C-alpha cells in the first residue's frame, strides 16, 4: 500500500471544535525514567470491580509480580512496577476524589524482574483473552476499559472491522504519536495478532492529518506487510476535536452510528488505542504485564516539556521533577489532556495505566474566565458531537428536573467539553453535563 492510497473518511462527523494543537513534544524522543524511591499503586485503574491486594506489608516484590486481583470478570489485575518492599497498604484518594486502597512499594533501585514471567502460550481465542486479562491491559486512551472484555464481544455480534485509534486529538498530548514513531513495528504486529484472533475482515488505522510522519511510517510498514493481502488500511482524518472519541471515530471510519446505550460491537466494530495494540505485541513476546506508561509532560509551568516512560504508581510531582521541574509555581495540574483531563488538587497523585499526560499551567493560563449570561447563540448545540442541548441541560439541572434531564438524553454526553470550549459566555456547561448525569444515575 502506497501512501497515496490512504483511505478517506466515509462520513463527516457532526459538531466538534478546532482546538489548538500545541503538540510541543511531538519531536521529543521518549526518555525512560529510573524508578522513584516509592510508587503508590491504586488497586483500581479500570472501569469495573476493584482488585483486592494479594500482598501484605513487609512482602518483597519484583517487577511484573501480581499484587492485586479480582475474581470478577469485569476487572484487570495490578502488578508491581518496581522491585522492593511493600511498606504500606492504606486508603488514599485518587484524582476523582474517590477513596481507594493503595499499595505503596519502596523501591530497591534494582528493577529485578519476577522469575515467573514468561511469554504466554496462545493456541486459540480463549487463550488469547486469558493472556490479555493476565497482562492487566486496559484501554490506554484514557477510559480504562478492561481490554479482555473489549476483545470478547458477545457471540451473537459479528465483528467485521477493527479500528485502531491514533487520533490523539487533545492539545499537548503526543504520547501516542511517539508510540507510532518509536514502536511502529509493534503496532503492526499487534494489529495482526488482534485481527487474526478476532477473525475480523479489515483493520482501519485512523490518524489525524496533523501527524504526517506517523502516517508515512505506518503506511510504509503496512505496504511492506503482505500477511493478509491489503486488509490493513490507513485512514487520514481531518484534525478536529473530538475526532478520537470512540463513537465519532466509528462514524468517520465506517459511516455506522452506535445507538444510545449500545457498544461498538453492536455495529460490528472493535476500537482499540494504538498504544494498546503495541503493548499486546510486546506482551506476547515477553510476558511482561502493564507496569509502565508513556506520558507527555507539558504546559506553561513546565521547564522542559518531554515524553517520559514512567513506572505506574510514580507520583506526578516525581515525573515532573525528573523532567527538570517547573519554571514557576504551577496553579493548575491536570492529569490527562486539557479538554477531558481531571484537575489534581495535589501533584502527589500517581501515574495510572490510563494516564497519558501531565499538564502544569501558570497563573495566567490557569485562570478561568468569569461566566456571563447565556446569549442564546446555540454554539454549544452546534459543537456537540452527540447533538445534545447543553444550555437546556444546565437549566433543568438548576431546577432539579430529572424527568427533563432524561428527555434531553444527558446520559449520551461523552463529556468532551466542546460545549464549554466554544461558549462565548464562558458558561461551565461540561461541568453541568457531568453533574446532570450523576443526578440521573
N, C-alpha and C positions, 0 to 999 in steps of 0.2 A: 504494500500500500504506500503510495506516494503522498507527500504532504499536501499536494494539490487535490487529493481525493478526500479531503475532510468532509465529514457529514455536516449538513446544515440542520439547525433545529427544525423539528416537524411543526411545532406551534410556537407562537409568541405569547409568553405568559402575561397575564393582566397585572396591573399595579407595579409595585416596586419603585425604587428611587435610585438616583445616580449618586451614591455615596462616594466621597473622595477615597482614592486607593491608599495612599500613604504607605506603600509597600517598601519602606526604607531598608528592610533587611533581606530583600529578595536575592541580593548577590553576596550575602554573608553565609559562608560555609558553616555548617553546624559544628559547634565546639562541644566536646564531651566534658561534662562536669565531674570532677572527682567526688567521692562520697562525702557528704557532710558529716559533722560529728554525730548527729542524730537524725532519724527520719520519723515522721509522725503519720502513721498509715491508718486511715479510717476503714472500718470493716464493711462499709457500703460505698462503692464507687460506680454504681449502676442503678438503672431503673429495676425495681423488683425487691425481693426479700433480702434483708441484710444478712451478712455472714456472721458466724459465731467463731470467736478465736479458738484455735486448736493448739495454741502455745500458751505458756504462762510466764509470769515474771521470773527472771533468772535463767530462762532457757537460752541456749546458744543456737543461733540460726545462721543459715548460709543463703547466698543469693539464689533466688528461684524456689526456695523452700516454701511449702504451703503453710500459711499462718492463720488463715480464716476461711471457712467454707460454710455452705448451707445445703441441706437436703432438699430444698425447694428447687424445682426446675428453672423457675424464672429468677436466676441469680448468676453470679460469676465469682469464682474463688479469688482470694487475695494471696499474694506471695511476697516474701521478703525481698526488698530491693537492695539491701546491703547485707554483708555478713557482720555478725556481732552478737550482742546480748539484749534480750528483751528486758527493759528496765521499768516499764510501766504499761499497764492496761487500764485506761480510765476514760470516762466520757468527756468529750470536748465538743464545741460547736463547729460544724462545717460552714462553708461560705453562705449557705442558705439560712443559717441560724439554728438549724436542727441539731439536737444533741446526738452524738454518735460515739460508740466505743472506738478508741484509738489504740493501736499497738505501737508503742514507742520503742525503737531499736537504737541502741548506742553502737555506732559503727566501730569495728576494729581496724578499719582502713585497708583491709586485705582484699575485700570483694571476692572471697572464696566462694566457689560455686557448689551448690548441693550435689552430692555424688549420685543421687538417684535420677538426675536429669538426663534423659536420652531422647532422641527423636521418636515421635510416635509411629506406630505401625498402622498404616491405613490400607484396608482391603476393601472397604465398602463405605456407603454413605453414613451408616451408623457409627463406624469407627471415626470418620471424619468429624461428625458432630460432637462425639465424645472428646476428641482431641481438642477441638476449638473451645469447648467448655473448660476443659482442664487447663488450657492456656491462660484463662482469665480474661480473654479478649472481650471488650465491649466496644460500642461504636465510638471511634476516636474523633469523630467530628464535633462532639460536644454533648450529645444526648445521653450517652452511656447505656444504650440498649444492648443487653447481652447478645453477643454475636451468634451463640449457639441457637438461640431462639429465632433470630432473624433468618438463619440458614436452615431452619426446619419449618417451612411453610406447611399448612395443612395438606394432607394427601389429596384432597379434592380440588386443590388450587394448582392449575397448570402454570408453571413459571417458564416463560419463554425469553425473558430479557433480564440480563444482569447489567445494572447501571453503576458505573464507578464514579463517585463524586469527587472531582478535583476542581470545583468551582472556587472555593475559598474566597467568598465574595465580601467578607467583612474587611474594613480598613485595617491596616497594620499587619495582620497575620500573614506569615509566609511559611509556616511550618510544613504544610502540605506541598507547597511549591518546592521547597528544598528536598522533600521526600522524592519528588519527581526527578529532580536534578541529580541527587546523590544515590538514590536507590531504585532507579528505573527498571533494572533487570529483575529485582524482587517484585516490583509491581506487576510486570507481565507474567512472571512465573506464578504469582499468587492468583492473578486473574484466571489463568488456565486451570489451576487446581480447583478453584471455586466453580468455574464453568463446567468442568468435567464431572465433578461430584454432585452438582445440582442438576446436570443434564439440560442446561439451557441452550437455546439455539444461537443466541447472539449476545455480544457484550458491547456496550457503548461506554467509552471513557469520555466523560464530559469535562471540558476545560474551558475556562473563560478566555476571551480573546486578549486579555491583558497579560497573558503568560505565554508569549510566543516561543520562548526557549523550551518550556515544558511540552508544548505542542510538538515542536520539532523533534525532541528526543523520543517522546512516546511514539510518534509516527514512524520514526526510523526503526525503532525496535519492533513495532508491530509489523512493519513491512518485511523485515528480515525473518520473522517467525511464521513458518508455514505449517504449524502443528495441526491447524484446523481450517485450512483454506483462508478465507478472509472474514472469519467470524468476529474478530475483534476490530472495532472501528473507533476512531477518534472523532468527537463532535465538538466543534468550536461554538461556544455560546457567547452571546452578547454580554458584556461586562455590566451587569446591573444587579443590585441587591434587592431581594434575597434569592438570587439565582440558585444558590446551593441548598435551599430548603427542599426537603425530600419530595413533597407533592409538586412543587414548582418545577423541579428537575425532571420528574416523570412526565409532566405535561410537555415540557420543552423537547424531551428526547423521543417520546412516543406519541404524543397527542392524546394520551389517556388521562382521564380525570379520576382521582381517587375520591370516592364518595365520602361524605362526612361520616366519621366514626369507623371508617374502614382502613385497611392497611394496604401497602403496595402489592402484597401478594394477591389481593382481591382483583387487581387489574393485570396480573401476570408478571409483576416485576419484583426484583430484589435490588435495593440500593445499598451500596457499601462505600464507606470512605476510602480514599486511596491509600491512606496510611494503614488501614485495617487489612487490606488485601496484601500489602507488602509485608506486614507482620506475620500473616498466615504463612507466607513463603518461608520466612526465616524460622518460624516455629517448627515447621515440618522438617527443616534441615537440622535444627539444633536441639529442639525440645525446651528451649529457654522460654518460660512464660513471660507475660507482660509485666516488666519490672521497671521500665524507664520510659520517658516520653520526650519527644522533640517539642520545644516550646519557643515561641517568639517573645523576646523581651524588648519592649519599645515604649515610646511615649515621651512627652516633652520634659519629664523629670529624669529620664534615664541618661546616664553619661555615655554609655557605649551600647547602643542597640545591637542585638545579635540574636542568633538562633542557638539554643542550648539543648543538649541532650542530658536530662537530669533524672536521677533516681526518683521513682514515685515515693511521695512522702516527704520530699525535701521542702522546707518552708520557702514560701515565695521570697521572703527577705534574703534567704541564703542564696537563692538563684540570682537575685539582683546584685548582691554583693560580689558574687563570682564574676559578673559581667563588668565590674568596676564601680558599682554603686550608683548614686544619684547625683545630679547637679544641684538639686535643691531639695527642700523638704517636700515630699510628694503630698498633695492634697487629696488625691484620689488614687486608689489602687483597684484595678479591675482584673478579675480572674476570668479570662476569655477576651472576646472582642468588644469593641465599644458599642456595638448595636445590641448584642444579646448576652454579653458577659454580665457577671454579678460583681457589684462593688463589694470589696472586702473591707470590713471595719478594722482589720488588723492584718499586717503583712506576714503574720505568723501562720496563716492558713497554709496547708500543704498542697503540693502539686498532686493532682489526682490523675487517673487514667484518661479522663476526658478533657483535661486542661490542655489548651493549645496555645495560650498566650498569657503573658503577664504585662499589663499596661499600667504605667505610672504617669500621672499628669501633674503639672504645676498649678499654682493658684489660679492663673488666668484661664487655662484650658479646662480646669475642673469646675469653673463657675457655671452654674445653671442659670438660664435666662428667667426672668420673672414672668409667670403666666399672666395673660390678659384675657379679656372676654372673647369667647368664640365669635368669629366674624362670618360664620356660615359659608365658608368658601368651598367646602366639600373636598379639600385636598386629602384629608385623612381617608375618605372613602375611595377616591381615585388611586391613592397609593397602596391601599390594602390588597395584597395578592389573593386574599380569600374573599374579597368583595364584601367585607363586613362594614358596619357603620359605627366606628369608634365614638363619634360625638353623641350618638343616641345611647350607646352603652354607658358612657360617662353620666348622662342624665339619669338613666334608670338605676345606676349604682347609687347615686346621691339620694334617691327616694326609696332605695332598698326594694325595688320592684323586681323580684326574682322571676316571676312569670314573663315579664317584658324581656329580661335578660335571656331567658331560654328562647323566646321567639326571635331574638336578634342573633341566635346561633353563636353566642360568645365562646362556647367551648371549641369552636373551629379555629379560634385565633391561635397562630403559631408564635406569638409574642416576638415578632421580628423587629418591631419598633419603627416600621415605616410611617405609621400614623404620627408619632411624635416627631420624627425627623423632619417631616415636611410641613408641620403645623406652624403657620406664621404667627399664631397667638401663643406659641410655646406651651400649649396645654400638655399636661403629663398623661397623655392618652394611653400609652402602653402600660403604664402603672395601673390605670383604671381598668384596663382589659384584664390584667393579671388578677386584680382584686375581685373583679366581677366573676371570673372563672372559679375562684375559690368560693365565692358566695353560692354559685350554682351547685358546685360539688357538695 
